[in-house]
Amino acid sequence: MNQRILPFHPPLPRTVHPGAWWLWALCMATAASRTTNPLLLILILAVCGYVVVRRRSDAPWALAFRMYLLLGAFIVTMRVVFRIIFGGGQGDTILFTLPEIPLPAWAAGIRLFGAVAVEQLLGGFYDGLRLATMLVCVGAANALANPKRMLKALPGALYEIGTSVVVALTFAPQLVESVQRVRRARRLRAGGQKGARALRGIIIPVLEDALNRSLALAAAMASHGYGRTGRITPGARFLTGFLVITGLLGVCAGLYGVMDASTPRYLGAPMLAAGLVVATTGFLLGGRRMRRSRYRPDSWRLGELAVAASGLSAATLMYVTTKVDAANLYPSLNPLTWPELSLLPGVAVLIGVLPAWLAPPPEPTLDSEQPDAIGDVVHLPHLKEPVA
């Protein structure tokens, strides 16, 4: 009897819920915060970069991931430089010695230059790499998640704040896109200036493009009724805002208490639970009093569940590693030891790469299909050369 084997069909292109990408990215950042092992941190960077390359769209906010990588490299460099400037001689292996600058008596405990030890340089590199990895994880969320769709998923009590946050998050990607468009237009016009001379010809068009985008955004928000308060009494608005802000402050204090072992117990899990209850109450009250309409709301499907599950699994396994075998998560600096990659944290990080295949591919955006015009140069898709 012949059995017919059905071929495997990959998921159809669609937009993944932005909450799933943010949850995945925050879990990867949490995993990065639990270690200073450079091998694990570099592996997390590779995982985030691979997922972004595989699943980002051609939207403007997806173009800013390179900027986060450069910012992360700048953070690592500055942490190492600060260790050199403000005394890096606490160690047995002295790498080199710089002339030390004497300071007055009131600046006791601070040293400028002097002996530089390998242990202190590696400590600064490890700390900077961890912070840079967490920043790149947030940059991956910005590159993968649609900020406009994220605004739709926010509770009604945070809608005004969410609007401001979305506008702020889209500023950097749009700025990068404007710079790329202006540079492309200059190359088409045979602009041969480079370096500081080309800066004047780039800044003015970029500022003009940013101003036009801001005016268009303001007009669109005004036409859609942003800023309308509705029939909400001032007392109800004050109560909702008070509950939300108080709850969020309680959540922050509870998270700090959970992560810091020296904090009293009542500032840990109990404060976190109380903050969540108060914030949820404020969200529910604000959502009931604010009427909002959603056009085709995003839903959670198997792709979103797979993305969220991979991030939660990575963070959970990394947390289990800190309780079972935390020696390899924090390489020793005194004495110096070579970082080692254990099986459990390595598997935890590699689980985070599953969205590169499990998440649906992005659908093409309308912006990439429209003609691009800068000044008097227009790109037409059916012609080989742009016409002026």
LOBAKE-787771 format. One record per residue (C-alpha): x, y, z; residue in three letters. Coordinates in nm, 2 decimals, decimal comma, padded with zeros to 4 digits. Last residue first. Layout:
<node px="X" py="Y" pz="Z" r="ALA"/>
...
This chain:
<node px="01,52" py="06,34" pz="-01,27" r="ALA"/>
<node px="01,51" py="05,98" pz="-01,39" r="VAL"/>
<node px="01,64" py="05,68" pz="-01,20" r="PRO"/>
<node px="01,80" py="05,41" pz="-01,42" r="GLU"/>
<node px="01,68" py="05,06" pz="-01,49" r="LYS"/>
<node px="01,31" py="05,16" pz="-01,52" r="LEU"/>
<node px="01,01" py="04,96" pz="-01,40" r="HIS"/>
<node px="01,06" py="05,04" pz="-01,03" r="PRO"/>
<node px="01,07" py="05,42" pz="-01,07" r="LEU"/>
<node px="01,31" py="05,60" pz="-00,84" r="HIS"/>
<node px="01,25" py="05,97" pz="-00,84" r="VAL"/>
<node px="01,51" py="06,25" pz="-00,80" r="VAL"/>
<node px="01,38" py="06,60" pz="-00,77" r="ASP"/>
<node px="01,42" py="06,63" pz="-00,39" r="GLY"/>
<node px="01,41" py="06,29" pz="-00,25" r="ILE"/>
<node px="01,15" py="06,06" pz="-00,40" r="ALA"/>
<node px="01,11" py="05,68" pz="-00,34" r="ASP"/>
<node px="00,85" py="05,50" pz="-00,55" r="PRO"/>
<node px="00,62" py="05,27" pz="-00,34" r="GLN"/>
<node px="00,68" py="04,90" pz="-00,30" r="GLU"/>
<node px="00,92" py="04,93" pz="00,00" r="SER"/>
<node px="00,68" py="05,15" pz="00,19" r="ASP"/>
<node px="00,39" py="04,90" pz="00,15" r="LEU"/>
<node px="00,57" py="04,65" pz="00,37" r="THR"/>
<node px="00,65" py="04,30" pz="00,26" r="PRO"/>
<node px="00,53" py="04,02" pz="00,50" r="GLU"/>
<node px="00,76" py="03,90" pz="00,76" r="PRO"/>
<node px="00,84" py="03,53" pz="00,78" r="PRO"/>
<node px="00,64" py="03,33" pz="01,03" r="PRO"/>
<node px="00,82" py="03,25" pz="01,35" r="ALA"/>
<node px="00,94" py="02,89" pz="01,40" r="LEU"/>
<node px="01,25" py="02,91" pz="01,19" r="TRP"/>
<node px="01,44" py="03,22" pz="01,32" r="ALA"/>
<node px="01,22" py="03,19" pz="01,63" r="PRO"/>
<node px="01,43" py="02,89" pz="01,73" r="LEU"/>
<node px="01,74" py="03,10" pz="01,81" r="VAL"/>
<node px="01,65" py="03,14" pz="02,18" r="GLY"/>
<node px="01,69" py="02,77" pz="02,24" r="ILE"/>
<node px="02,06" py="02,82" pz="02,16" r="LEU"/>
<node px="02,10" py="03,04" pz="02,47" r="VAL"/>
<node px="01,96" py="02,77" pz="02,70" r="ALA"/>
<node px="02,16" py="02,50" pz="02,53" r="VAL"/>
<node px="02,48" py="02,69" pz="02,60" r="GLY"/>
<node px="02,37" py="02,76" pz="02,96" r="PRO"/>
<node px="02,32" py="02,38" pz="03,01" r="LEU"/>
<node px="02,63" py="02,25" pz="02,83" r="LEU"/>
<node px="02,90" py="02,46" pz="02,99" r="SER"/>
<node px="03,11" py="02,71" pz="02,80" r="LEU"/>
<node px="03,44" py="02,79" pz="02,98" r="GLU"/>
<node px="03,61" py="03,12" pz="03,03" r="PRO"/>
<node px="03,99" py="03,10" pz="03,07" r="TRP"/>
<node px="04,10" py="03,16" pz="03,43" r="THR"/>
<node px="04,28" py="03,45" pz="03,60" r="LEU"/>
<node px="04,32" py="03,40" pz="03,97" r="PRO"/>
<node px="04,17" py="03,64" pz="04,06" r="ASN"/>
<node px="03,95" py="03,72" pz="03,76" r="LEU"/>
<node px="03,73" py="03,42" pz="03,78" r="SER"/>
<node px="03,48" py="03,37" pz="03,50" r="PRO"/>
<node px="03,12" py="03,43" pz="03,61" r="TYR"/>
<node px="02,87" py="03,20" pz="03,44" r="LEU"/>
<node px="03,11" py="02,90" pz="03,47" r="ASN"/>
<node px="03,09" py="02,89" pz="03,85" r="ALA"/>
<node px="02,71" py="02,93" pz="03,86" r="ALA"/>
<node px="02,63" py="02,56" pz="03,87" r="ASP"/>
<node px="02,29" py="02,46" pz="04,00" r="VAL"/>
<node px="02,12" py="02,79" pz="04,11" r="LYS"/>
<node px="02,27" py="03,01" pz="03,84" r="THR"/>
<node px="02,20" py="02,73" pz="03,59" r="THR"/>
<node px="01,84" py="02,73" pz="03,68" r="VAL"/>
<node px="01,82" py="03,10" pz="03,60" r="TYR"/>
<node px="01,98" py="03,03" pz="03,26" r="MET"/>
<node px="01,73" py="02,75" pz="03,20" r="LEU"/>
<node px="01,44" py="02,99" pz="03,28" r="THR"/>
<node px="01,57" py="03,27" pz="03,06" r="ALA"/>
<node px="01,61" py="03,04" pz="02,76" r="ALA"/>
<node px="01,28" py="02,87" pz="02,81" r="SER"/>
<node px="01,10" py="03,20" pz="02,84" r="LEU"/>
<node px="01,25" py="03,32" pz="02,51" r="GLY"/>
<node px="01,17" py="03,00" pz="02,33" r="SER"/>
<node px="00,82" py="03,00" pz="02,47" r="ALA"/>
<node px="00,75" py="03,36" pz="02,35" r="ALA"/>
<node px="00,85" py="03,29" pz="02,00" r="VAL"/>
<node px="00,66" py="02,96" pz="01,98" r="ALA"/>
<node px="00,35" py="03,12" pz="02,13" r="LEU"/>
<node px="00,37" py="03,39" pz="01,87" r="GLU"/>
<node px="00,40" py="03,14" pz="01,58" r="GLY"/>
<node px="00,12" py="02,92" pz="01,72" r="LEU"/>
<node px="-00,12" py="03,21" pz="01,72" r="ARG"/>
<node px="-00,17" py="03,52" pz="01,94" r="TRP"/>
<node px="-00,41" py="03,77" pz="01,78" r="SER"/>
<node px="-00,36" py="04,12" pz="01,64" r="ASP"/>
<node px="-00,66" py="04,34" pz="01,63" r="PRO"/>
<node px="-00,83" py="04,39" pz="01,29" r="ARG"/>
<node px="-00,93" py="04,76" pz="01,34" r="TYR"/>
<node px="-00,93" py="04,84" pz="01,71" r="ARG"/>
<node px="-01,18" py="05,08" pz="01,87" r="SER"/>
<node px="-01,11" py="05,25" pz="02,20" r="ARG"/>
<node px="-01,34" py="05,35" pz="02,47" r="ARG"/>
<node px="-01,17" py="05,47" pz="02,79" r="MET"/>
<node px="-01,35" py="05,41" pz="03,11" r="ARG"/>
<node px="-01,33" py="05,03" pz="03,11" r="ARG"/>
<node px="-00,96" py="05,03" pz="03,01" r="GLY"/>
<node px="-00,86" py="05,28" pz="03,28" r="GLY"/>
<node px="-01,03" py="05,07" pz="03,56" r="LEU"/>
<node px="-00,87" py="04,75" pz="03,43" r="LEU"/>
<node px="-00,53" py="04,90" pz="03,40" r="PHE"/>
<node px="-00,55" py="05,06" pz="03,75" r="GLY"/>
<node px="-00,64" py="04,73" pz="03,90" r="THR"/>
<node px="-00,36" py="04,56" pz="03,71" r="THR"/>
<node px="-00,12" py="04,81" pz="03,85" r="ALA"/>
<node px="-00,24" py="04,76" pz="04,21" r="VAL"/>
<node px="-00,22" py="04,38" pz="04,18" r="VAL"/>
<node px="00,12" py="04,38" pz="04,01" r="LEU"/>
<node px="00,26" py="04,62" pz="04,28" r="GLY"/>
<node px="00,13" py="04,40" pz="04,56" r="ALA"/>
<node px="00,30" py="04,09" pz="04,40" r="ALA"/>
<node px="00,63" py="04,27" pz="04,36" r="LEU"/>
<node px="00,62" py="04,41" pz="04,71" r="MET"/>
<node px="00,55" py="04,06" pz="04,85" r="PRO"/>
<node px="00,83" py="03,91" pz="04,63" r="ALA"/>
<node px="01,10" py="04,15" pz="04,74" r="GLY"/>
<node px="01,06" py="04,45" pz="04,96" r="LEU"/>
<node px="00,92" py="04,24" pz="05,25" r="TYR"/>
<node px="01,23" py="04,02" pz="05,23" r="ARG"/>
<node px="01,47" py="04,30" pz="05,32" r="PRO"/>
<node px="01,73" py="04,38" pz="05,05" r="THR"/>
<node px="02,07" py="04,22" pz="05,09" r="SER"/>
<node px="01,99" py="03,95" pz="04,83" r="ALA"/>
<node px="01,93" py="04,20" pz="04,55" r="ASP"/>
<node px="01,75" py="04,05" pz="04,25" r="MET"/>
<node px="01,41" py="04,00" pz="04,43" r="VAL"/>
<node px="01,43" py="04,33" pz="04,61" r="GLY"/>
<node px="01,51" py="04,52" pz="04,29" r="TYR"/>
<node px="01,21" py="04,34" pz="04,12" r="LEU"/>
<node px="00,99" py="04,44" pz="04,41" r="GLY"/>
<node px="01,09" py="04,80" pz="04,40" r="ALA"/>
<node px="01,02" py="04,82" pz="04,03" r="CYS"/>
<node px="00,69" py="04,64" pz="04,07" r="VAL"/>
<node px="00,59" py="04,88" pz="04,35" r="GLY"/>
<node px="00,67" py="05,18" pz="04,13" r="LEU"/>
<node px="00,45" py="05,03" pz="03,86" r="LEU"/>
<node px="00,17" py="04,98" pz="04,10" r="GLY"/>
<node px="00,19" py="05,34" pz="04,23" r="THR"/>
<node px="00,19" py="05,47" pz="03,87" r="ILE"/>
<node px="-00,11" py="05,26" pz="03,76" r="VAL"/>
<node px="-00,31" py="05,33" pz="04,08" r="LEU"/>
<node px="-00,25" py="05,70" pz="04,08" r="PHE"/>
<node px="-00,32" py="05,73" pz="03,70" r="GLY"/>
<node px="-00,65" py="05,55" pz="03,74" r="THR"/>
<node px="-00,75" py="05,75" pz="04,05" r="LEU"/>
<node px="-00,66" py="06,08" pz="03,88" r="PHE"/>
<node px="-00,87" py="06,00" pz="03,57" r="ARG"/>
<node px="-01,16" py="05,89" pz="03,79" r="ALA"/>
<node px="-01,14" py="06,22" pz="03,98" r="GLY"/>
<node px="-01,11" py="06,43" pz="03,67" r="PRO"/>
<node px="-01,43" py="06,28" pz="03,53" r="THR"/>
<node px="-01,41" py="06,09" pz="03,21" r="ILE"/>
<node px="-01,65" py="06,18" pz="02,92" r="ARG"/>
<node px="-01,40" py="06,17" pz="02,64" r="GLY"/>
<node px="-01,04" py="06,28" pz="02,67" r="THR"/>
<node px="-00,96" py="06,33" pz="02,30" r="ARG"/>
<node px="-00,59" py="06,38" pz="02,26" r="GLY"/>
<node px="-00,56" py="06,17" pz="01,95" r="TYR"/>
<node px="-00,87" py="06,20" pz="01,73" r="GLY"/>
<node px="-00,76" py="06,02" pz="01,42" r="HIS"/>
<node px="-00,73" py="06,34" pz="01,22" r="SER"/>
<node px="-00,51" py="06,49" pz="01,49" r="ALA"/>
<node px="-00,28" py="06,19" pz="01,49" r="MET"/>
<node px="-00,25" py="06,20" pz="01,11" r="ALA"/>
<node px="-00,17" py="06,58" pz="01,12" r="ALA"/>
<node px="00,09" py="06,53" pz="01,39" r="ALA"/>
<node px="00,25" py="06,25" pz="01,20" r="LEU"/>
<node px="00,26" py="06,45" pz="00,88" r="ALA"/>
<node px="00,42" py="06,74" pz="01,06" r="LEU"/>
<node px="00,68" py="06,52" pz="01,23" r="SER"/>
<node px="00,76" py="06,35" pz="00,90" r="ARG"/>
<node px="00,81" py="06,68" pz="00,73" r="ASN"/>
<node px="01,04" py="06,80" pz="01,01" r="LEU"/>
<node px="01,24" py="06,48" pz="00,99" r="ALA"/>
<node px="01,28" py="06,52" pz="00,62" r="ASP"/>
<node px="01,40" py="06,88" pz="00,66" r="GLU"/>
<node px="01,64" py="06,78" pz="00,93" r="LEU"/>
<node px="01,78" py="06,50" pz="00,71" r="VAL"/>
<node px="01,81" py="06,74" pz="00,41" r="PRO"/>
<node px="02,01" py="06,99" pz="00,62" r="ILE"/>
<node px="02,23" py="06,73" pz="00,79" r="ILE"/>
<node px="02,35" py="06,55" pz="00,47" r="ILE"/>
<node px="02,49" py="06,83" pz="00,26" r="GLY"/>
<node px="02,66" py="06,98" pz="00,57" r="ARG"/>
<node px="02,82" py="06,65" pz="00,67" r="LEU"/>
<node px="02,97" py="06,59" pz="00,32" r="ALA"/>
<node px="03,26" py="06,82" pz="00,40" r="ARG"/>
<node px="03,32" py="06,65" pz="00,73" r="ALA"/>
<node px="03,38" py="06,31" pz="00,57" r="GLY"/>
<node px="03,32" py="06,26" pz="00,20" r="LYS"/>
<node px="03,24" py="06,47" pz="-00,10" r="GLN"/>
<node px="03,19" py="06,29" pz="-00,43" r="GLY"/>
<node px="02,82" py="06,37" pz="-00,49" r="GLY"/>
<node px="02,75" py="06,21" pz="-00,82" r="ALA"/>
<node px="02,38" py="06,30" pz="-00,81" r="ARG"/>
<node px="02,29" py="05,93" pz="-00,77" r="LEU"/>
<node px="02,54" py="05,91" pz="-00,48" r="ARG"/>
<node px="02,38" py="06,21" pz="-00,32" r="ARG"/>
<node px="02,04" py="06,05" pz="-00,34" r="ALA"/>
<node px="02,16" py="05,74" pz="-00,18" r="ARG"/>
<node px="02,32" py="05,94" pz="00,10" r="ARG"/>
<node px="01,99" py="06,13" pz="00,15" r="VAL"/>
<node px="01,79" py="05,80" pz="00,17" r="ARG"/>
<node px="02,04" py="05,64" pz="00,41" r="GLN"/>
<node px="02,03" py="05,95" pz="00,64" r="VAL"/>
<node px="01,65" py="05,95" pz="00,63" r="SER"/>
<node px="01,64" py="05,58" pz="00,72" r="GLU"/>
<node px="01,87" py="05,62" pz="01,01" r="VAL"/>
<node px="01,65" py="05,91" pz="01,14" r="LEU"/>
<node px="01,34" py="05,70" pz="01,09" r="GLN"/>
<node px="01,49" py="05,42" pz="01,30" r="PRO"/>
<node px="01,59" py="05,67" pz="01,57" r="ALA"/>
<node px="01,26" py="05,85" pz="01,59" r="PHE"/>
<node px="01,04" py="05,53" pz="01,60" r="THR"/>
<node px="01,11" py="05,46" pz="01,96" r="LEU"/>
<node px="01,02" py="05,82" pz="02,07" r="ALA"/>
<node px="00,69" py="05,81" pz="01,87" r="VAL"/>
<node px="00,61" py="05,47" pz="02,02" r="VAL"/>
<node px="00,69" py="05,60" pz="02,38" r="VAL"/>
<node px="00,47" py="05,91" pz="02,33" r="SER"/>
<node px="00,18" py="05,70" pz="02,21" r="THR"/>
<node px="00,23" py="05,45" pz="02,49" r="GLY"/>
<node px="00,20" py="05,73" pz="02,75" r="ILE"/>
<node px="-00,14" py="05,83" pz="02,60" r="GLU"/>
<node px="-00,25" py="05,46" pz="02,57" r="TYR"/>
<node px="-00,14" py="05,35" pz="02,91" r="LEU"/>
<node px="-00,48" py="05,33" pz="03,08" r="ALA"/>
<node px="-00,63" py="05,19" pz="02,77" r="GLY"/>
<node px="-00,41" py="04,88" pz="02,78" r="PRO"/>
<node px="-00,14" py="04,85" pz="02,51" r="LEU"/>
<node px="-00,20" py="04,61" pz="02,22" r="ALA"/>
<node px="-00,28" py="04,88" pz="01,97" r="LYS"/>
<node px="00,05" py="05,06" pz="02,05" r="LEU"/>
<node px="00,24" py="04,75" pz="01,98" r="MET"/>
<node px="00,09" py="04,75" pz="01,63" r="ARG"/>
<node px="00,25" py="05,09" pz="01,57" r="LYS"/>
<node px="00,58" py="04,98" pz="01,72" r="PRO"/>
<node px="00,61" py="04,68" pz="01,48" r="ASN"/>
<node px="00,84" py="04,44" pz="01,65" r="ALA"/>
<node px="01,15" py="04,29" pz="01,48" r="LEU"/>
<node px="01,40" py="04,58" pz="01,47" r="ALA"/>
<node px="01,29" py="04,73" pz="01,81" r="ASN"/>
<node px="01,30" py="04,39" pz="01,97" r="ALA"/>
<node px="01,65" py="04,33" pz="01,83" r="ALA"/>
<node px="01,76" py="04,67" pz="01,97" r="GLY"/>
<node px="01,64" py="04,56" pz="02,31" r="VAL"/>
<node px="01,86" py="04,25" pz="02,28" r="CYS"/>
<node px="02,14" py="04,47" pz="02,16" r="VAL"/>
<node px="02,12" py="04,67" pz="02,48" r="LEU"/>
<node px="02,13" py="04,36" pz="02,69" r="MET"/>
<node px="02,44" py="04,25" pz="02,50" r="THR"/>
<node px="02,61" py="04,59" pz="02,55" r="ALA"/>
<node px="02,55" py="04,57" pz="02,92" r="LEU"/>
<node px="02,71" py="04,23" pz="02,94" r="ARG"/>
<node px="03,00" py="04,33" pz="02,71" r="LEU"/>
<node px="03,07" py="04,63" pz="02,93" r="GLY"/>
<node px="03,08" py="04,42" pz="03,24" r="ASP"/>
<node px="03,31" py="04,16" pz="03,08" r="TYR"/>
<node px="03,54" py="04,42" pz="02,93" r="PHE"/>
<node px="03,57" py="04,62" pz="03,25" r="GLY"/>
<node px="03,66" py="04,30" pz="03,44" r="GLY"/>
<node px="03,90" py="04,20" pz="03,17" r="LEU"/>
<node px="04,08" py="04,54" pz="03,20" r="LEU"/>
<node px="04,08" py="04,51" pz="03,58" r="GLN"/>
<node px="04,24" py="04,16" pz="03,57" r="GLU"/>
<node px="04,50" py="04,26" pz="03,31" r="VAL"/>
<node px="04,64" py="04,53" pz="03,53" r="ALA"/>
<node px="04,70" py="04,89" pz="03,45" r="VAL"/>
<node px="04,95" py="05,08" pz="03,66" r="ALA"/>
<node px="04,91" py="05,46" pz="03,68" r="GLY"/>
<node px="04,62" py="05,65" pz="03,52" r="PHE"/>
<node px="04,41" py="05,88" pz="03,74" r="LEU"/>
<node px="04,34" py="05,76" pz="04,09" r="ARG"/>
<node px="04,04" py="05,81" pz="04,31" r="ILE"/>
<node px="04,04" py="05,69" pz="04,67" r="GLY"/>
<node px="04,13" py="06,03" pz="04,81" r="ALA"/>
<node px="03,98" py="06,32" pz="04,61" r="ALA"/>
<node px="03,98" py="06,56" pz="04,91" r="TRP"/>
<node px="04,35" py="06,51" pz="04,95" r="ALA"/>
<node px="04,44" py="06,66" pz="04,61" r="PRO"/>
<node px="04,51" py="06,45" pz="04,30" r="LEU"/>
<node px="04,85" py="06,33" pz="04,16" r="PRO"/>
<node px="04,84" py="06,22" pz="03,79" r="ILE"/>
<node px="05,00" py="05,88" pz="03,74" r="GLU"/>
<node px="05,22" py="05,83" pz="03,44" r="PRO"/>
<node px="05,11" py="05,51" pz="03,27" r="LEU"/>
<node px="05,22" py="05,16" pz="03,35" r="THR"/>
<node px="05,17" py="04,85" pz="03,14" r="PHE"/>
<node px="05,01" py="04,50" pz="03,16" r="LEU"/>
<node px="05,05" py="04,44" pz="03,53" r="ILE"/>
<node px="04,94" py="04,09" pz="03,63" r="THR"/>
<node px="04,88" py="04,07" pz="04,00" r="ASP"/>
<node px="04,56" py="04,29" pz="04,01" r="GLY"/>
<node px="04,42" py="04,62" pz="04,12" r="GLN"/>
<node px="04,60" py="04,84" pz="03,88" r="GLY"/>
<node px="04,31" py="04,97" pz="03,67" r="GLY"/>
<node px="04,29" py="05,33" pz="03,80" r="GLY"/>
<node px="04,05" py="05,58" pz="03,68" r="PHE"/>
<node px="04,18" py="05,63" pz="03,33" r="ILE"/>
<node px="04,25" py="05,26" pz="03,24" r="ILE"/>
<node px="03,92" py="05,13" pz="03,38" r="ARG"/>
<node px="03,74" py="05,42" pz="03,21" r="PHE"/>
<node px="03,89" py="05,31" pz="02,88" r="VAL"/>
<node px="03,77" py="04,95" pz="02,92" r="VAL"/>
<node px="03,41" py="05,07" pz="03,00" r="ARG"/>
<node px="03,43" py="05,32" pz="02,71" r="MET"/>
<node px="03,52" py="05,05" pz="02,46" r="THR"/>
<node px="03,24" py="04,81" pz="02,57" r="VAL"/>
<node px="02,98" py="05,09" pz="02,56" r="ILE"/>
<node px="03,10" py="05,20" pz="02,21" r="PHE"/>
<node px="03,07" py="04,84" pz="02,08" r="ALA"/>
<node px="02,71" py="04,84" pz="02,22" r="GLY"/>
<node px="02,64" py="05,16" pz="02,04" r="LEU"/>
<node px="02,77" py="05,02" pz="01,72" r="LEU"/>
<node px="02,55" py="04,72" pz="01,75" r="LEU"/>
<node px="02,25" py="04,93" pz="01,84" r="TYR"/>
<node px="02,31" py="05,14" pz="01,53" r="MET"/>
<node px="02,32" py="04,82" pz="01,32" r="ARG"/>
<node px="01,98" py="04,73" pz="01,45" r="PHE"/>
<node px="01,83" py="05,06" pz="01,33" r="ALA"/>
<node px="01,71" py="04,94" pz="00,99" r="LEU"/>
<node px="01,41" py="04,74" pz="01,12" r="ALA"/>
<node px="01,23" py="05,06" pz="01,23" r="TRP"/>
<node px="01,21" py="05,18" pz="00,87" r="PRO"/>
<node px="01,02" py="04,87" pz="00,75" r="ALA"/>
<node px="01,21" py="04,62" pz="00,53" r="ASP"/>
<node px="01,11" py="04,33" pz="00,76" r="SER"/>
<node px="01,31" py="04,14" pz="01,02" r="ARG"/>
<node px="01,28" py="03,76" pz="01,05" r="ARG"/>
<node px="01,60" py="03,60" pz="00,93" r="ARG"/>
<node px="01,85" py="03,89" pz="00,99" r="VAL"/>
<node px="01,70" py="03,97" pz="01,32" r="VAL"/>
<node px="01,70" py="03,60" pz="01,43" r="VAL"/>
<node px="02,07" py="03,58" pz="01,33" r="TYR"/>
<node px="02,16" py="03,89" pz="01,51" r="GLY"/>
<node px="01,99" py="03,79" pz="01,83" r="CYS"/>
<node px="02,15" py="03,45" pz="01,83" r="VAL"/>
<node px="02,50" py="03,59" pz="01,75" r="ALA"/>
<node px="02,47" py="03,84" pz="02,03" r="LEU"/>
<node px="02,36" py="03,56" pz="02,27" r="ILE"/>
<node px="02,66" py="03,36" pz="02,16" r="LEU"/>
<node px="02,89" py="03,65" pz="02,23" r="ILE"/>
<node px="02,74" py="03,68" pz="02,58" r="LEU"/>
<node px="02,78" py="03,31" pz="02,64" r="LEU"/>
<node px="03,15" py="03,31" pz="02,53" r="LEU"/>
<node px="03,21" py="03,64" pz="02,72" r="PRO"/>
<node px="03,10" py="03,49" pz="03,05" r="ASN"/>
<node px="02,96" py="03,78" pz="03,25" r="THR"/>
<node px="02,63" py="03,60" pz="03,33" r="THR"/>
<node px="02,28" py="03,65" pz="03,46" r="ARG"/>
<node px="02,21" py="03,98" pz="03,28" r="SER"/>
<node px="02,25" py="03,80" pz="02,94" r="ALA"/>
<node px="01,96" py="03,56" pz="03,03" r="ALA"/>
<node px="01,75" py="03,86" pz="03,13" r="THR"/>
<node px="01,83" py="04,03" pz="02,79" r="ALA"/>
<node px="01,72" py="03,71" pz="02,62" r="MET"/>
<node px="01,40" py="03,71" pz="02,82" r="CYS"/>
<node px="01,35" py="04,08" pz="02,73" r="LEU"/>
<node px="01,40" py="04,00" pz="02,36" r="ALA"/>
<node px="01,15" py="03,71" pz="02,36" r="TRP"/>
<node px="00,88" py="03,91" pz="02,54" r="LEU"/>
<node px="00,94" py="04,20" pz="02,30" r="TRP"/>
<node px="00,90" py="03,97" pz="02,00" r="TRP"/>
<node px="00,58" py="03,81" pz="02,14" r="ALA"/>
<node px="00,44" py="04,15" pz="02,23" r="GLY"/>
<node px="00,49" py="04,27" pz="01,87" r="PRO"/>
<node px="00,25" py="04,01" pz="01,74" r="HIS"/>
<node px="00,40" py="03,86" pz="01,43" r="VAL"/>
<node px="00,32" py="04,02" pz="01,09" r="THR"/>
<node px="00,25" py="03,77" pz="00,82" r="ARG"/>
<node px="00,43" py="03,56" pz="00,56" r="PRO"/>
<node px="00,28" py="03,20" pz="00,53" r="LEU"/>
<node px="00,43" py="02,93" pz="00,75" r="PRO"/>
<node px="00,65" py="02,68" pz="00,58" r="PRO"/>
<node px="00,48" py="02,39" pz="00,40" r="HIS"/>
<node px="00,60" py="02,04" pz="00,47" r="PHE"/>
<node px="00,52" py="01,80" pz="00,19" r="PRO"/>
<node px="00,25" py="01,54" pz="00,25" r="LEU"/>
<node px="00,37" py="01,18" pz="00,23" r="ILE"/>
<node px="00,14" py="00,96" pz="00,04" r="ARG"/>
<node px="00,14" py="00,60" pz="00,15" r="GLN"/>
<node px="00,15" py="00,33" pz="-00,11" r="ASN"/>
<node px="00,00" py="00,00" pz="00,00" r="MET"/>
